[in-house]
Each structure stands twice: as structure tokens, then as C-alpha cells.
Amino acid sequence: MTDRIFLHGMAFVGRHGVTEDERVEPQQIEVDLEARLDLRAAGAGDDLGRTVDYGALFEIARLVVEEHSFRLLEAIAESIAAAALEAHPRIEAVSVTVRKPGVPIEGVLEQAGVSVERRR
């Protein structure tokens, strides 16, 4: 499927990291989400009921990042992808990218991140 809904540059605050020290203070987590689904009926009928509400996808990402604590960015991405597929049967596949600025690595690093893609 080539039709896509995308939300890029979402930013949330959560307590995530491998070490306890990383999880003490809330940190910014950035998320991009791309859902693949057939958008023809929604476009032809100008009908929100035949697509996936962008706000609902945003809320899934927000809840995962802000209301849970994960050690790995991989776990955040996996949880967002699974929740999006579970909540919205129209979605055939979803890609989620999670970035964390300020990862505690010795050296210059703007951010670290992961991307996952999951299909039904």
C-alpha cells in the first residue's frame, strides 16, 4: 500500500533509559509515526470515519512515552507500533522512529534512535 498518514517530529517527555540515573529526570523523546492504509474512500468521500484520525495516533505515541518507563528505545517503538495496529484495524503497516537527544555516550552525539516497521 502506498497511501500513508504521517506524524513527524512529535516530542514528549518521559523517564526512559538503561540506567536508573537516566530515568531519574524526565527527558525529551522524539517520535515519527507513519501508518500505511488505503485512503481512497476517505479521500473520495471527504470522510474522517473512513481513515484514521491523526489525533488518535498522536495520543497513542504520547501515552506510550509519557505513561510508561522503558529501558530501550526499541521497546518504546515496539509499543507504539503494536498499539497503533491494535487500535486501528484499517492500518496495514506502521513505521515508528524514536529518537533521544542527549544519550549518555562519551563523545559528540546529537541523538540516538531506532526505527521499526510492523505489519499485520
VENPEKA-V493596 format. One record per pair of residues at least 12 apart in sequence whose C-alpha atoms are under 10 Angstrom apart, sorted by the first residue. I is the first residue (numbers start at 1). J is the second residue. Records with the same first field share a line. If there is no record, write none. Layout:
BEGIN
I = J, J
END
This chain:
BEGIN
1 = 36, 37, 38, 39, 92, 93
2 = 36, 37, 38, 39
3 = 34, 35, 36, 37, 38, 39, 40
4 = 34, 35, 36, 37, 38, 39, 91, 93, 94
5 = 33, 34, 35, 36, 37, 38, 39, 51, 52, 53, 54, 57, 91, 94
6 = 32, 33, 34, 35, 36, 54, 57, 94, 95, 96
7 = 31, 32, 33, 34, 35, 54, 55, 57, 58, 96
8 = 30, 31, 32, 33, 34, 58, 96, 97
9 = 29, 30, 31, 32, 33, 97, 98, 99
10 = 29, 30, 31, 32, 33, 58, 61, 62, 98
11 = 28, 29, 30, 31, 32, 58, 61, 62, 65, 98, 99, 100
12 = 26, 27, 28, 29, 30, 31, 61, 62, 63, 64, 65, 66
13 = 25, 26, 27, 28, 29, 30, 62, 65, 66, 67
14 = 26, 27, 28, 29, 62, 63, 64, 65, 66, 67, 68, 69, 70
15 = 27, 28, 29, 65, 66, 67, 68, 69, 70, 71
16 = 28, 29, 65, 66, 68, 69, 70, 71, 72, 73, 76, 100
17 = 69, 70, 71, 72, 73, 100, 103, 104
18 = 70, 71, 72, 73, 104
19 = 71, 104
20 = 71
22 = 71, 103, 104
23 = 69, 70, 71
26 = 66
27 = 100, 101, 102, 103
28 = 65, 66, 99, 100, 101, 102
29 = 62, 65, 66, 73, 76, 98, 99, 100, 101, 102, 111, 113
30 = 61, 65, 97, 98, 99, 100, 101, 111, 113
31 = 58, 61, 62, 65, 76, 77, 80, 96, 97, 98, 99, 100, 113, 114, 115
32 = 58, 61, 77, 95, 96, 97, 98, 99, 115
33 = 57, 58, 61, 77, 80, 81, 84, 94, 95, 96, 97, 98, 115, 116, 117
34 = 57, 81, 91, 93, 94, 95, 96, 97, 117
35 = 52, 54, 57, 81, 84, 85, 88, 90, 91, 92, 93, 94, 95, 96, 117, 118, 119
36 = 90, 91, 92, 93, 94, 95, 119
37 = 51, 52, 89, 90, 91, 92, 93, 94
38 = 50, 51, 90, 91, 92
39 = 51, 52, 90
50 = 90
51 = 88, 90, 91
52 = 84, 87, 88, 89, 90, 91
53 = 88
56 = 84, 87, 88
57 = 80, 83, 84, 87, 88
58 = 80, 84
59 = 84
60 = 79, 80, 81, 82, 83, 84, 87
61 = 76, 77, 79, 80, 81, 83, 84, 96
62 = 80
63 = 80
64 = 76, 77, 78, 79, 80, 83
65 = 77, 79, 80, 98
72 = 113, 114
73 = 97, 98, 99, 100, 112, 113, 114, 115
74 = 96, 97, 98, 113, 114, 115, 116
75 = 98, 114
76 = 96, 97, 98, 114
77 = 95, 96, 97, 98, 99, 113, 114, 115, 116, 117
78 = 95, 96, 97, 98, 115, 116, 117, 118
79 = 96
80 = 94, 95, 96, 97, 98, 116
81 = 93, 94, 95, 96, 97, 116, 117, 118, 119
82 = 94, 118, 119, 120
84 = 96, 118
85 = 118, 119, 120
86 = 120
89 = 120
91 = 119, 120
92 = 118, 119, 120
93 = 117, 118, 119, 120
94 = 116, 117, 118, 119, 120
95 = 115, 116, 117, 118, 119
96 = 114, 115, 116, 117, 118
97 = 113, 114, 115, 116, 117
98 = 112, 113, 114, 115, 116
99 = 111, 112, 113, 114, 115
100 = 112, 113, 114
101 = 113
END
